[in-house]
């Protein structure tokens, strides 16, 4: 998971991923925040699309961008419904997405990119959700070993925090995956560190054509 405020460099980190390596599925359908020179394929995705296509996608990297909008849009579509039943449904639908990903075999790495918020009770940063079931009962960050927090540092620029940095922080990663507490928001380098840690084959990059200068 990669969580952070809007404009903190979450989506921009995709700019470094090599052509042919990645599928980008976005809940909002908005364009990428950079010139797509690496020709990352972009598709708008709702729950039905994700459930149908996650088992089929064979790219080594799969991005689900603006993931919390899956819940937001469902909430808006069901705004006239009363009661807590719809919030239970939203929690189940999002949990099923994590479950589908976790059960898929192979060396793919899925990145769930979402906005974050500060929990009023725990005072900790977490993925922004609709309703309290996901944040209080399930805790989405507990379904993965790696949570990176995106932010801007006046000295280092746009960064990912890799280990918990304070009371509010939700950042975490397996011991030894990252040496530093912060890294550049370069998803190619982040992915390389994760693949090395898990013993996965590294991403292939386009080789320079013979005779090219």
C-alpha positions in Angstrom: 0.0 0.0 0.0 1.0 3.6 -0.7 -1.0 6.2 1.2 -0.7 9.9 1.5 -2.3 13.3 1.0 -3.4 14.4 -2.5 -0.4 15.9 -4.3 2.2 14.1 -2.2 3.7 12.2 -5.2 1.9 8.8 -5.0 0.9 8.5 -8.7 3.9 10.5 -9.9 6.1 7.7 -8.6 4.9 5.5 -11.5 6.9 7.6 -13.9 10.0 5.5 -13.4 8.4 2.1 -14.3 9.6 0.7 -17.6 7.5 0.3 -20.6 5.7 -3.0 -20.8 6.0 -3.8 -17.1 2.9 -2.4 -15.6 -0.9 -2.3 -15.8 -2.5 0.8 -14.2 -6.1 0.4 -13.0 -7.7 3.6 -11.7 -10.9 4.0 -9.9 -11.4 7.6 -11.0 -10.4 7.3 -14.6 -8.2 10.4 -14.4 -5.1 10.7 -16.5 -1.6 10.2 -15.0 0.1 13.2 -13.4 3.0 13.1 -15.9 3.7 12.7 -19.6 3.2 9.0 -20.2 6.5 8.4 -22.1 6.8 4.9 -20.7 3.4 4.1 -22.3 1.8 2.6 -19.2 -1.6 1.2 -20.1 -4.4 2.9 -18.2 -7.9 1.6 -17.6 -10.8 2.8 -15.5 -11.8 0.1 -13.0 -14.8 -0.6 -10.7 -15.2 -3.6 -8.5 -16.7 -5.7 -11.4 -13.8 -4.8 -13.7 -11.2 -5.6 -11.0 -12.8 -9.0 -10.1 -12.9 -10.0 -13.7 -9.5 -8.8 -14.8 -7.2 -9.3 -11.8 -7.0 -13.1 -12.4 -6.2 -12.4 -16.1 -3.6 -9.6 -15.9 -0.1 -11.0 -16.3 2.0 -7.8 -16.0 4.6 -8.1 -13.2 3.4 -4.8 -11.7 -0.3 -3.9 -11.2 -1.3 -0.5 -9.9 -4.8 0.2 -8.4 -4.7 3.9 -8.2 -7.1 6.2 -6.2 -8.4 2.9 -4.6 -10.4 4.6 -1.9 -12.7 6.1 -4.6 -14.0 2.5 -5.1 -15.8 3.0 -1.8 -16.6 6.6 -2.3 -18.4 6.0 -5.7 -20.3 3.1 -4.3 -21.4 5.2 -1.4 -22.6 8.0 -3.7 -24.5 5.5 -5.9 -26.3 4.2 -2.8 -26.8 7.5 -1.1 -30.5 7.1 -0.9 -30.2 3.9 1.0 -30.6 4.1 4.8 -29.2 1.9 7.5 -25.7 0.4 8.0 -26.2 -2.4 5.5 -24.5 -0.5 2.6 -21.4 0.2 4.7 -21.1 -3.5 5.5 -21.4 -4.2 1.8 -18.7 -1.6 1.0 -16.4 -3.2 3.6 -16.9 -6.6 2.2 -16.3 -5.5 -1.4 -13.0 -3.9 -0.6 -11.9 -6.8 1.6 -12.7 -9.2 -1.2 -10.4 -7.2 -3.5 -7.5 -7.7 -1.1 -8.4 -11.3 -0.7 -8.4 -11.9 -4.5 -5.0 -10.3 -4.8 -3.4 -12.2 -1.9 -4.6 -15.5 -3.3 -3.1 -15.0 -6.8 0.0 -17.1 -7.3 3.2 -15.9 -9.0 5.6 -13.0 -8.8 3.3 -10.1 -9.4 3.3 -7.1 -7.1 0.1 -5.1 -6.6 0.3 -1.6 -5.4 -2.8 -0.2 -3.7 -2.5 3.6 -3.9 -4.9 5.7 -1.9 -5.5 8.9 0.0 -4.9 8.8 3.7 -6.5 10.4 6.8 -5.8 10.7 10.5 -8.0 8.5 12.7 -9.7 10.7 15.3 -9.5 8.0 18.0 -6.1 6.4 17.4 -4.5 9.6 16.0 -2.7 7.4 13.4 -2.6 7.8 9.7 -4.5 5.2 7.7 -6.1 4.6 4.3 -9.1 6.9 3.9 -12.3 4.8 3.9 -16.1 5.2 4.0 -17.6 4.0 7.2 -15.8 2.7 10.2 -15.9 -1.1 9.6 -12.7 -1.2 7.5 -10.7 1.1 9.7 -11.9 -0.3 13.1 -12.8 -3.9 12.5 -10.5 -5.0 9.6 -7.7 -2.4 9.5 -6.6 -2.6 5.8 -3.0 -1.8 6.6 -2.9 -5.1 8.6 -3.6 -7.1 5.4 -0.1 -6.3 4.0 3.5 -6.3 5.2 4.3 -3.1 3.4 2.8 0.4 3.8 4.6 3.4 2.4 3.7 6.9 3.3 4.1 9.6 0.6 5.1 13.1 1.5 7.1 16.1 0.5 10.3 17.0 2.4 11.8 20.5 1.9 15.4 19.0 1.6 14.8 15.6 0.0 11.7 16.4 -2.2 9.0 13.8 -2.7 9.7 10.7 -0.6 8.2 7.5 0.7 8.6 6.7 4.4 9.4 3.0 4.8 9.3 2.6 8.6 7.2 4.0 11.3 8.4 7.5 12.0 6.2 8.7 14.8 2.9 8.2 16.7 0.8 9.1 13.6 2.8 7.0 11.2 1.4 3.8 9.6 4.6 3.1 7.5 6.0 -0.3 7.8 8.0 -2.8 5.7 9.7 -6.2 6.3 13.0 -6.1 8.1 15.8 -5.7 5.5 13.7 -4.7 2.6 14.7 -1.0 3.0 17.8 0.2 4.8 16.7 3.8 5.1 13.6 5.2 6.8 12.8 7.3 3.7 13.5 6.7 0.0 12.8 8.7 -3.1 9.3 8.2 -4.5 10.7 6.2 -7.4 8.5 3.1 -7.7 11.0 1.3 -10.0 13.6 1.4 -7.2 11.0 0.5 -4.6 9.8 -2.4 -6.7 13.4 -3.6 -7.2 14.0 -3.6 -3.5 10.8 -5.6 -2.9 11.6 -8.1 -5.7 15.1 -8.6 -4.3 13.7 -9.2 -0.8 11.2 -11.8 -2.0 13.6 -13.4 -4.5 11.5 -12.4 -7.5 12.8 -11.8 -11.0 13.7 -8.1 -11.5 11.7 -6.0 -14.0 13.0 -6.0 -17.5 13.9 -2.6 -19.0 14.0 -1.8 -22.7 17.5 -2.4 -24.0 19.1 0.3 -26.1 19.0 -0.6 -29.8 22.4 -1.5 -31.3 24.1 1.5 -32.9 21.9 4.0 -31.0 23.6 6.9 -29.4 
